[in-house]
């Protein structure tokens, strides 16, 4: 089963990197923290979000050598992650 992320909560004003995302809201209204999502992705649960062109973008976990784990879209090599286009809640 795949879980669709429909909104995000961030820390700070006008966050510009995905490591500032603190919580996500799923399509069923469930709110999960980023550490929860990272854990679930790491045990092979699938998360995605629907782009403005109505395609599914997979979400992955990132484990930097310093700092905390975070989430971003797969294949996103820019500092501005697609998840940051989602509405905030």
DOMI-961195 format. One record per residue: residue number from 0; residue in three letters; x negated, z, y negated of N, C-alpha, C in turn. Coordinates in pm, 1 decimal, always signed. Layout:
<recs>
<torti: NUM; kepa: ALA; n.px: X; n.pz: Z; n.py: Y; ca.px: X; ca.pz: Z; ca.py: Y; c.px: X; c.pz: Z; c.py: Y>
...
</recs>
This chain:
<recs>
<torti: 0; kepa: UNK; n.px: -84.1; n.pz: +0.0; n.py: +117.4; ca.px: +0.0; ca.pz: +0.0; ca.py: +0.0; c.px: -89.3; c.pz: +0.0; c.py: -124.5>
<torti: 1; kepa: UNK; n.px: -50.5; n.pz: -78.3; n.py: -222.9; ca.px: -126.3; ca.pz: -85.7; ca.py: -347.9; c.px: -46.2; c.pz: -18.6; c.py: -459.1>
<torti: 2; kepa: UNK; n.px: -116.7; n.pz: +42.9; n.py: -551.1; ca.px: -54.5; ca.pz: +116.3; ca.py: -660.6; c.px: -83.5; c.pz: +46.3; c.py: -792.9>
<torti: 3; kepa: UNK; n.px: +22.5; n.pz: +18.2; n.py: -868.6; ca.px: +7.1; ca.pz: -51.2; ca.py: -995.4; c.px: -8.4; c.pz: +47.9; c.py: -1110.3>
<torti: 4; kepa: UNK; n.px: -114.9; n.pz: +33.9; n.py: -1186.9; ca.px: -136.8; ca.pz: +113.6; ca.py: -1307.5; c.px: -68.2; c.pz: +43.2; c.py: -1423.5>
<torti: 5; kepa: UNK; n.px: +20.0; n.pz: +116.6; n.py: -1494.2; ca.px: +97.2; ca.pz: +54.7; ca.py: -1602.2; c.px: +64.4; c.pz: +111.4; c.py: -1739.7>
<torti: 6; kepa: UNK; n.px: -4.1; n.pz: +225.4; n.py: -1746.0; ca.px: -40.6; ca.pz: +286.2; ca.py: -1873.8; c.px: -159.7; c.pz: +378.2; c.py: -1851.8>
<torti: 7; kepa: UNK; n.px: -228.2; n.pz: +409.6; n.py: -1962.3; ca.px: -347.2; ca.pz: +495.4; ca.py: -1954.9; c.px: -339.9; c.pz: +604.9; c.py: -2060.0>
<torti: 8; kepa: UNK; n.px: -414.7; n.pz: +711.3; n.py: -2036.0; ca.px: -438.4; ca.pz: +815.8; ca.py: -2136.5; c.px: -589.6; c.pz: +822.3; c.py: -2154.8>
<torti: 9; kepa: UNK; n.px: -632.3; n.pz: +829.7; n.py: -2279.3; ca.px: -775.3; ca.pz: +829.5; ca.py: -2307.4; c.px: -814.6; c.pz: +949.7; c.py: -2390.9>
<torti: 10; kepa: UNK; n.px: -944.4; n.pz: +975.5; n.py: -2393.7; ca.px: -997.8; ca.pz: +1079.4; ca.py: -2481.5; c.px: -1060.0; c.pz: +1010.7; c.py: -2601.7>
<torti: 11; kepa: UNK; n.px: -1049.1; n.pz: +1073.3; n.py: -2714.2; ca.px: -1109.8; ca.pz: +1018.2; ca.py: -2834.4; c.px: -1021.4; c.pz: +916.4; c.py: -2903.8>
<torti: 12; kepa: UNK; n.px: -1064.0; n.pz: +877.2; n.py: -3019.6; ca.px: -991.3; ca.pz: +782.2; ca.py: -3102.4; c.px: -1044.1; c.pz: +641.2; c.py: -3078.3>
<torti: 13; kepa: UNK; n.px: -954.4; n.pz: +549.0; n.py: -3047.7; ca.px: -989.1; ca.pz: +409.4; ca.py: -3022.0; c.px: -1102.4; c.pz: +394.1; c.py: -2920.1>
<torti: 14; kepa: UNK; n.px: -1079.4; n.pz: +438.4; n.py: -2798.8; ca.px: -1184.1; ca.pz: +427.9; ca.py: -2696.3; c.px: -1218.9; c.pz: +281.3; c.py: -2669.1>
<torti: 15; kepa: UNK; n.px: -1344.9; n.pz: +254.7; n.py: -2647.3; ca.px: -1387.0; ca.pz: +117.0; ca.py: -2625.5; c.px: -1456.4; c.pz: +94.8; c.py: -2491.7>
<torti: 16; kepa: UNK; n.px: -1462.0; n.pz: +197.2; n.py: -2408.6; ca.px: -1520.7; ca.pz: +183.0; ca.py: -2275.8; c.px: -1430.2; c.pz: +252.3; c.py: -2174.1>
<torti: 17; kepa: UNK; n.px: -1427.3; n.pz: +201.4; n.py: -2050.3; ca.px: -1334.9; ca.pz: +256.1; ca.py: -1950.4; c.px: -1364.0; c.pz: +399.8; c.py: -1908.8>
<torti: 18; kepa: UNK; n.px: -1484.9; n.pz: +450.0; n.py: -1935.4; ca.px: -1513.7; ca.pz: +588.7; ca.py: -1898.2; c.px: -1439.2; c.pz: +688.5; c.py: -1986.9>
<torti: 19; kepa: UNK; n.px: -1370.7; n.pz: +640.4; n.py: -2088.4; ca.px: -1290.3; ca.pz: +727.5; ca.py: -2175.7; c.px: -1147.2; c.pz: +743.8; c.py: -2124.0>
<torti: 20; kepa: UNK; n.px: -1111.2; n.pz: +671.8; n.py: -2018.8; ca.px: -978.3; ca.pz: +686.4; ca.py: -1958.6; c.px: -976.2; c.pz: +816.5; c.py: -1880.1>
<torti: 21; kepa: UNK; n.px: -875.7; n.pz: +901.2; n.py: -1904.6; ca.px: -868.1; ca.pz: +1031.5; ca.py: -1838.1; c.px: -755.5; c.pz: +1039.0; c.py: -1735.0>
<torti: 22; kepa: UNK; n.px: -647.2; n.pz: +964.7; n.py: -1758.2; ca.px: -533.3; ca.pz: +964.6; ca.py: -1666.9; c.px: -470.6; c.pz: +826.3; c.py: -1666.2>
<torti: 23; kepa: UNK; n.px: -397.4; n.pz: +798.6; n.py: -1558.7; ca.px: -323.1; ca.pz: +673.1; ca.py: -1549.8; c.px: -179.3; c.pz: +703.6; c.py: -1508.8>
<torti: 24; kepa: UNK; n.px: -90.3; n.pz: +615.5; n.py: -1551.5; ca.px: +49.4; ca.pz: +624.1; ca.py: -1508.1; c.px: +74.7; c.pz: +505.7; c.py: -1416.1>
<torti: 25; kepa: UNK; n.px: +135.9; n.pz: +534.8; n.py: -1300.9; ca.px: +166.8; ca.pz: +430.8; ca.py: -1203.7; c.px: +307.5; c.pz: +376.9; c.py: -1227.7>
<torti: 26; kepa: UNK; n.px: +338.3; n.pz: +265.5; n.py: -1165.0; ca.px: +467.5; ca.pz: +200.1; ca.py: -1186.9; c.px: +585.8; c.pz: +286.1; c.py: -1146.1>
<torti: 27; kepa: UNK; n.px: +565.8; n.pz: +383.0; n.py: -1056.3; ca.px: +675.7; ca.pz: +471.4; ca.py: -1016.5; c.px: +686.6; c.pz: +595.1; c.py: -1105.6>
<torti: 28; kepa: UNK; n.px: +603.5; n.pz: +601.6; n.py: -1211.2; ca.px: +606.4; ca.pz: +714.1; ca.py: -1303.9; c.px: +507.8; c.pz: +825.3; c.py: -1272.8>
<torti: 29; kepa: UNK; n.px: +443.3; n.pz: +818.9; n.py: -1158.8; ca.px: +344.1; ca.pz: +919.4; ca.py: -1121.4; c.px: +225.4; c.pz: +913.2; c.py: -1216.5>
<torti: 30; kepa: UNK; n.px: +176.1; n.pz: +1029.5; n.py: -1255.3; ca.px: +56.6; ca.pz: +1038.0; ca.py: -1337.9; c.px: -55.9; c.pz: +1095.1; c.py: -1252.9>
<torti: 31; kepa: UNK; n.px: -168.6; n.pz: +1026.3; n.py: -1252.3; ca.px: -285.2; ca.pz: +1071.0; ca.py: -1176.6; c.px: -405.6; c.pz: +1079.5; c.py: -1269.1>
<torti: 32; kepa: UNK; n.px: -491.5; n.pz: +1176.8; n.py: -1242.4; ca.px: -615.9; ca.pz: +1187.6; ca.py: -1319.4; c.px: -714.4; c.pz: +1082.5; c.py: -1268.3>
<torti: 33; kepa: UNK; n.px: -811.0; n.pz: +1049.5; n.py: -1349.7; ca.px: -912.5; ca.pz: +953.9; ca.py: -1306.2; c.px: -990.6; c.pz: +1007.0; c.py: -1186.2>
<torti: 34; kepa: UNK; n.px: -1029.4; n.pz: +1136.2; n.py: -1182.5; ca.px: -1096.5; ca.pz: +1183.5; ca.py: -1060.3; c.px: -1011.6; c.pz: +1163.6; c.py: -933.6>
<torti: 35; kepa: UNK; n.px: -880.1; n.pz: +1180.0; n.py: -944.3; ca.px: -793.5; ca.pz: +1154.5; ca.py: -828.3; c.px: -800.1; c.pz: +1007.4; c.py: -788.5>
<torti: 36; kepa: UNK; n.px: -786.1; n.pz: +918.4; n.py: -886.0; ca.px: -788.2; ca.pz: +774.5; ca.py: -857.9; c.px: -921.9; c.pz: +734.1; c.py: -797.1>
<torti: 37; kepa: UNK; n.px: -1031.3; n.pz: +786.6; n.py: -850.4; ca.px: -1164.0; ca.pz: +757.1; ca.py: -795.4; c.px: -1170.0; c.pz: +798.3; c.py: -648.3>
<torti: 38; kepa: UNK; n.px: -1123.6; n.pz: +917.0; n.py: -618.1; ca.px: -1122.7; ca.pz: +965.1; ca.py: -479.2; c.px: -1040.6; c.pz: +873.2; c.py: -390.4>
<torti: 39; kepa: UNK; n.px: -921.7; n.pz: +835.8; n.py: -435.8; ca.px: -833.6; ca.pz: +749.6; ca.py: -355.3; c.px: -894.9; c.pz: +611.0; c.py: -335.8>
<torti: 40; kepa: UNK; n.px: -954.4; n.pz: +554.8; n.py: -440.4; ca.px: -1019.0; ca.pz: +423.7; ca.py: -426.7; c.px: -1135.5; c.pz: +433.9; c.py: -328.4>
<torti: 41; kepa: UNK; n.px: -1210.9; n.pz: +542.7; n.py: -335.9; ca.px: -1326.1; ca.pz: +560.7; ca.py: -247.3; c.px: -1286.1; c.pz: +574.1; c.py: -100.1>
<torti: 42; kepa: UNK; n.px: -1161.1; n.pz: +614.2; n.py: -73.7; ca.px: -1113.9; ca.pz: +619.6; ca.py: +66.0; c.px: -1028.4; c.pz: +496.9; c.py: +99.7>
<torti: 43; kepa: UNK; n.px: -1048.1; n.pz: +391.6; n.py: +19.0; ca.px: -992.7; ca.pz: +258.1; ca.py: +45.8; c.px: -846.3; c.pz: +238.5; c.py: +7.2>
<torti: 44; kepa: UNK; n.px: -790.5; n.pz: +325.0; n.py: -77.7; ca.px: -657.9; ca.pz: +297.5; ca.py: -131.9; c.px: -675.1; c.pz: +193.3; c.py: -242.1>
<torti: 45; kepa: UNK; n.px: -573.4; n.pz: +110.2; n.py: -263.2; ca.px: -585.5; ca.pz: +1.2; ca.py: -358.6; c.px: -505.9; c.pz: +29.1; c.py: -485.9>
<torti: 46; kepa: UNK; n.px: -570.1; n.pz: +1.9; n.py: -599.2; ca.px: -506.9; ca.pz: +12.7; ca.py: -730.2; c.px: -526.2; c.pz: -120.1; c.py: -802.2>
<torti: 47; kepa: UNK; n.px: -430.6; n.pz: -156.1; n.py: -885.1; ca.px: -440.6; ca.pz: -279.3; ca.py: -962.6; c.px: -359.7; c.pz: -264.1; c.py: -1089.8>
<torti: 48; kepa: UNK; n.px: -375.6; n.pz: -358.1; n.py: -1178.9; ca.px: -286.8; ca.pz: -367.7; ca.py: -1292.7; c.px: -251.7; c.pz: -513.7; c.py: -1311.0>
<torti: 49; kepa: UNK; n.px: -136.7; n.pz: -539.4; n.py: -1371.8; ca.px: -90.0; ca.pz: -676.0; ca.py: -1391.6; c.px: -134.3; c.pz: -722.9; c.py: -1529.5>
<torti: 50; kepa: UNK; n.px: -206.2; n.pz: -833.9; n.py: -1532.7; ca.px: -258.4; ca.pz: -887.3; ca.py: -1657.7; c.px: -148.3; c.pz: -952.8; c.py: -1739.3>
<torti: 51; kepa: UNK; n.px: -180.5; n.pz: -989.9; n.py: -1861.0; ca.px: -82.6; ca.pz: -1056.7; ca.py: -1947.7; c.px: -41.4; c.pz: -1192.2; c.py: -1891.4>
<torti: 52; kepa: UNK; n.px: -124.5; n.pz: -1250.1; n.py: -1806.2; ca.px: -88.6; ca.pz: -1377.0; ca.py: -1741.8; c.px: -20.6; c.pz: -1354.0; c.py: -1606.3>
<torti: 53; kepa: UNK; n.px: +21.0; n.pz: -1229.0; n.py: -1582.0; ca.px: +95.9; ca.pz: -1188.2; ca.py: -1462.3; c.px: +18.1; c.pz: -1202.7; c.py: -1332.3>
<torti: 54; kepa: UNK; n.px: -113.5; n.pz: -1191.7; n.py: -1339.8; ca.px: -194.1; ca.pz: -1187.2; ca.py: -1218.6; c.px: -238.2; c.pz: -1042.9; c.py: -1194.6>
<torti: 55; kepa: UNK; n.px: -270.2; n.pz: -1013.1; n.py: -1070.2; ca.px: -315.2; ca.pz: -878.5; ca.py: -1036.1; c.px: -465.9; c.pz: -868.1; c.py: -1051.3>
<torti: 56; kepa: UNK; n.px: -509.0; n.pz: -765.4; n.py: -1123.7; ca.px: -652.1; ca.pz: -735.9; ca.py: -1138.8; c.px: -681.1; c.pz: -607.9; c.py: -1061.8>
<torti: 57; kepa: UNK; n.px: -768.0; n.pz: -616.8; n.py: -963.8; ca.px: -803.3; ca.pz: -499.3; ca.py: -883.8; c.px: -883.0; c.pz: -399.8; c.py: -965.7>
<torti: 58; kepa: UNK; n.px: -864.9; n.pz: -272.1; n.py: -933.5; ca.px: -935.7; ca.pz: -163.5; ca.py: -1001.2; c.px: -1034.9; c.pz: -103.8; c.py: -902.7>
<torti: 59; kepa: UNK; n.px: -1153.8; n.pz: -72.6; n.py: -950.4; ca.px: -1258.2; ca.pz: -15.3; ca.py: -866.5; c.px: -1310.8; c.pz: +113.6; c.py: -929.0>
<torti: 60; kepa: UNK; n.px: -1380.0; n.pz: +191.8; n.py: -850.3; ca.px: -1445.1; ca.pz: +312.7; ca.py: -902.2; c.px: -1591.2; c.pz: +281.6; c.py: -931.8>
<torti: 61; kepa: UNK; n.px: -1643.5; n.pz: +348.8; n.py: -1033.3; ca.px: -1782.8; ca.pz: +332.0; ca.py: -1073.9; c.px: -1848.1; c.pz: +469.4; c.py: -1070.9>
<torti: 62; kepa: UNK; n.px: -1964.6; n.pz: +476.7; n.py: -1008.3; ca.px: -2038.1; ca.pz: +603.2; ca.py: -996.5; c.px: -2174.7; c.pz: +588.4; c.py: -1064.1>
<torti: 63; kepa: UNK; n.px: -2181.9; n.pz: +613.5; n.py: -1195.5; ca.px: -2310.3; ca.pz: +599.9; ca.py: -1265.0; c.px: -2409.1; c.pz: +707.6; c.py: -1220.3>
<torti: 64; kepa: UNK; n.px: -2537.6; n.pz: +680.4; n.py: -1238.9; ca.px: -2638.9; ca.pz: +778.0; ca.py: -1198.4; c.px: -2632.7; c.pz: +904.7; c.py: -1283.6>
<torti: 65; kepa: UNK; n.px: -2583.5; n.pz: +892.4; n.py: -1405.3; ca.px: -2560.5; ca.pz: +1011.5; ca.py: -1488.2; c.px: -2420.1; c.pz: +1001.6; c.py: -1545.3>
<torti: 66; kepa: UNK; n.px: -2354.3; n.pz: +1112.2; n.py: -1559.3; ca.px: -2217.4; ca.pz: +1112.0; ca.py: -1608.4; c.px: -2117.7; c.pz: +1114.4; c.py: -1494.3>
<torti: 67; kepa: UNK; n.px: -1991.3; n.pz: +1112.7; n.py: -1530.0; ca.px: -1886.3; ca.pz: +1124.5; ca.py: -1429.7; c.px: -1837.6; c.pz: +986.3; c.py: -1384.6>
<torti: 68; kepa: UNK; n.px: -1779.2; n.pz: +983.0; n.py: -1264.8; ca.px: -1724.2; ca.pz: +858.9; ca.py: -1210.5; c.px: -1603.5; c.pz: +817.4; c.py: -1294.1>
<torti: 69; kepa: UNK; n.px: -1581.2; n.pz: +686.4; n.py: -1301.0; ca.px: -1467.3; ca.pz: +635.0; ca.py: -1377.0; c.px: -1412.7; c.pz: +510.9; c.py: -1307.9>
<torti: 70; kepa: UNK; n.px: -1308.1; n.pz: +453.1; n.py: -1364.7; ca.px: -1246.4; ca.pz: +333.9; ca.py: -1307.0; c.px: -1255.6; c.pz: +217.8; c.py: -1405.7>
<torti: 71; kepa: UNK; n.px: -1254.9; n.pz: +96.4; n.py: -1350.8; ca.px: -1250.2; ca.pz: -25.2; ca.py: -1431.4; c.px: -1201.2; c.pz: -138.0; c.py: -1341.3>
<torti: 72; kepa: UNK; n.px: -1175.4; n.pz: -251.9; n.py: -1401.8; ca.px: -1131.5; ca.pz: -364.9; ca.py: -1321.0; c.px: -1250.8; c.pz: -428.1; c.py: -1249.9>
<torti: 73; kepa: UNK; n.px: -1224.8; n.pz: -488.5; n.py: -1135.9; ca.px: -1328.9; ca.pz: -553.5; ca.py: -1056.1; c.px: -1379.1; c.pz: -677.1; c.py: -1129.5>
<torti: 74; kepa: UNK; n.px: -1508.7; n.pz: -697.2; n.py: -1123.9; ca.px: -1567.8; ca.pz: -816.1; ca.py: -1182.9; c.px: -1573.0; c.pz: -813.2; c.py: -1333.7>
<torti: 75; kepa: UNK; n.px: -1557.7; n.pz: -695.9; n.py: -1389.9; ca.px: -1558.8; ca.pz: -685.2; ca.py: -1534.6; c.px: -1698.5; c.pz: -644.7; c.py: -1579.2>
<torti: 76; kepa: UNK; n.px: -1773.0; n.pz: -739.5; n.py: -1632.1; ca.px: -1910.5; ca.pz: -713.2; ca.py: -1674.6; c.px: -1922.6; c.pz: -689.4; c.py: -1824.6>
<torti: 77; kepa: UNK; n.px: -1809.5; n.pz: -673.3; n.py: -1891.5; ca.px: -1813.4; ca.pz: -647.6; ca.py: -2034.9; c.px: -1793.3; c.pz: -499.2; c.py: -2059.9>
<torti: 78; kepa: UNK; n.px: -1824.7; n.pz: -453.7; n.py: -2180.0; ca.px: -1802.1; ca.pz: -313.3; ca.py: -2212.2; c.px: -1655.5; c.pz: -287.2; c.py: -2242.1>
<torti: 79; kepa: UNK; n.px: -1580.3; n.pz: -391.4; n.py: -2279.0; ca.px: -1436.7; ca.pz: -377.9; ca.py: -2307.6; c.px: -1361.4; c.pz: -409.7; c.py: -2179.8>
<torti: 80; kepa: UNK; n.px: -1309.5; n.pz: -308.4; n.py: -2113.3; ca.px: -1241.7; ca.pz: -326.9; ca.py: -1985.5; c.px: -1096.6; c.pz: -366.2; c.py: -2005.6>
<torti: 81; kepa: UNK; n.px: -1045.8; n.pz: -445.5; n.py: -1913.7; ca.px: -905.8; ca.pz: -489.2; ca.py: -1918.9; c.px: -807.9; c.pz: -372.5; c.py: -1915.4>
<torti: 82; kepa: UNK; n.px: -844.1; n.pz: -264.1; n.py: -1849.9; ca.px: -753.4; ca.pz: -148.3; ca.py: -1845.0; c.px: -724.1; c.pz: -94.9; c.py: -1983.9>
<torti: 83; kepa: UNK; n.px: -817.1; n.pz: -114.2; n.py: -2076.3; ca.px: -797.2; ca.pz: -63.7; ca.py: -2212.7; c.px: -690.6; c.pz: -144.0; c.py: -2287.5>
<torti: 84; kepa: UNK; n.px: -643.5; n.pz: -255.0; n.py: -2230.5; ca.px: -533.8; ca.pz: -331.9; ca.py: -2289.9; c.px: -397.6; c.pz: -272.0; c.py: -2257.3>
<torti: 85; kepa: UNK; n.px: -394.0; n.pz: -180.8; n.py: -2161.6; ca.px: -266.0; ca.pz: -118.6; ca.py: -2123.1; c.px: -218.3; c.pz: -22.7; c.py: -2232.0>
<torti: 86; kepa: UNK; n.px: -86.9; n.pz: -1.4; n.py: -2239.2; ca.px: -36.7; ca.pz: +94.9; ca.py: -2338.2; c.px: -80.5; c.pz: +236.6; c.py: -2303.2>
<torti: 87; kepa: UNK; n.px: -89.0; n.pz: +319.3; n.py: -2404.8; ca.px: -120.0; ca.pz: +461.4; ca.py: -2382.1; c.px: +10.1; c.pz: +538.1; c.py: -2366.0>
<torti: 88; kepa: UNK; n.px: +2.3; n.pz: +649.6; n.py: -2293.6; ca.px: +119.2; ca.pz: +737.2; ca.py: -2279.4; c.px: +83.3; c.pz: +877.8; c.py: -2320.8>
</recs>
